[in-house]
Amino acid sequence: MPNNEKNFIEIDNERFELIDEVDNIPIVDSFVKENKIGRGNGEARLYIGPQGRRDFDLFFNMFSDKGFFLKKDFEDYLNDAKFEYEQQEQKYQKDISGDWQGYYSQLQNFYNRKFFTLEKAVGDQDTARYYIRSRDDIFREYFRSIMLPVISYVSILKLKNTDGNYFFLFRPSLSYLFNPYYHPAKEREVEKAIEKKKLPEREKEQIVKARIGQGAYRQKLLEESSECVITGVNDERILVASHIKPWSVSNDTEKIDHNNGLVLTPTYDKLFDQGFITFEDDGAIIISPYISPLNIKKLNLAQGRKFSIPQTDKRKEYLAYHREHIFKK
């Protein structure tokens, strides 16, 4: 474990000690089963990282323990990926737009936890890279079938329950740039709709600039709050004018309303955009269970810590939207 303090995570009212983790393993095209970009049938082994970087055999306890997925994690992943399934920004070998509903329906028959066995899968000809695999259908079939290559990741949490048994929780995730709020096709769709409107050119420009936190939107927000609400950093060159309700789902007024914004430094802006943190109306931070206790500590965050967020009735409405629709519960 990286430090001497114990960290815990709760799953279905059961408490686990978080022993270690491997974060954000990229899902490459060779691993996926259905949604391939390149050629070939793929391989049912998952690349974990370079050998020698760490002792992966030790991490996996020499494969004497089981891995598992949570139904809710799959459900969240599919909901995040729905727009990409339908719009297909990446160039897949086949049209995948009709596949989402089948995967989602199949998921409804799952129990909340799906267990599988793990094994090492390092080949004789590739001794520099470390792979694992499973011969169970949940890993070999469903997991590999729903994942979208290049823009997807999986994190592995090594857990110990109160009986002293070890488990490995696999948590899939999608790059937030391809979820329904930030997807390139979604933003192009909104920009085209703005362009068709009979608005003065200056107003159109303000709306488009607000998408990347620039222009009058940024200036008004910085006039109200000239420092990051979390860190207190006040160097304008590294401050981000972040939208609370995403630009792509805001109306024209909300897009440029500075009340729909928070001033953040880039790391915390990304956490907020991706729904890993949010705030109560009084500024108390809420941290998603999808951020591990180890990373919460590295980020110097604490559940419920209060920060000075400029209070307006409109901002409270936007924060309520973020808690309900963006935050990963």
Number of C-alpha atoms within 10 A of each C-alpha: 13 9 8 6 7 12 17 15 17 12 10 7 7 9 14 21 18 23 19 18 20 15 16 16 17 21 23 19 22 19 23 25 22 22 22 25 18 13 10 10 13 16 14 20 22 23 19 20 16 13 15 10 9 10 10 19 13 9 17 20 12 12 15 11 15 16 23 20 22 18 17 15 17 22 15 16 19 24 17 20 26 20 21 23 22 14 15 17 13 15 11 16 12 10 13 16 14 10 16 19 13 9 16 16 10 11 17 11 9 12 12 16 16 14 18 18 16 21 18 17 16 18 11 7 7 9 11 12 16 22 20 17 18 18 14 13 11 17 23 19 15 17 15 23 18 21 28 26 24 15 18 20 19 20 20 21 21 22 22 19 16 10 7 10 11 21 23 25 21 20 20 23 25 25 15 18 13 22 20 20 21 19 22 17 17 19 17 12 12 17 16 11 10 17 13 8 9 8 11 8 10 8 13 16 15 17 26 20 17 21 20 15 24 17 16 17 25 24 15 17 21 21 10 14 16 18 20 26 20 18 12 14 15 17 11 14 7 11 21 25 27 29 28 27 24 21 24 20 15 16 12 16 10 20 26 27 21 26 24 25 26 26 28 25 24 15 11 20 21 16 17 22 23 20 21 19 26 25 22 16 18 13 19 17 19 21 24 17 15 15 13 19 19 19 12 15 11 8 11 8 16 14 12 13 12 16 17 13 19 15 12 10 9 14 21 18 15 20 22 18 15 22 19 12 12 21 20 18 16
